[in-house]
Amino acid sequence: MMKRIAVTGLVVAACGLAGAGLAGVSTAAAEEVRQQLNAPMILNLLARPLETPEAAFNKELKNYAGPPKGDEPPTRVDVAPISIEAAEFGGFTLEAAGPAIVIAHESRIRQAVKMFFEGAANVLALNGREASAQQQQQELRITATGIPVGDDFELTKIFKFYYTDPAGNPDLSLATARLIAETYGGELNAWQESDKVTLRLSFPLGER
């Protein structure tokens, strides 16, 4: 019975307001909840701060702000084949001269590269977009370039917590990819020249 009662009905009952028909909860159902709650439980419910959307996003992103829980120490990961696979999944063609060894957790690197190309696919128009991977100055640099989707594209917004893609869908892929990259000493940058936008995901190569 308890599991079937709406959260709104639970809060109403906790406050002692078992009004019939409110939020679709019957008087009998709300009264049953009220009787099973004691004063400390009610005070605890009322004392909890409401979680804002921004706080919820921050909590979700913090899951990526470090190594995976319970995982082994970082190891040598060849990012070249991972990048080729992720690029293809995101609709890009990528040639990566390997190996490109990064000291990291493989699961996190896979997430970062996959989210990088997912985010790039959402902000760059399909026609004419390109991807490349180069090893320069002891870094692996994965780059996606193309014309932005939509006339109202704003480069400064793509890493924001509340960024929505041109279709109006929430998209935290680039923000999350940047967070993971920074965890392992890398970066995710973006810049615009004329009508072209460039996104670059980089990781330090070898031992740090």
PyMOL commands that set and color helices and strands:
alter all, ss='L'
color gray80, all
select helices_A, chain A and resi 2-4+7-14+22-24+27-36+39-47+53-62+79-89+106-123+155-157+173-183
alter helices_A, ss='H'
color red, helices_A
select strands_A, chain A and resi 75-78+101-104+130-136+139-146+187-193+196-204
alter strands_A, ss='S'
color yellow, strands_A
deselect
rebuild
show_as cartoon
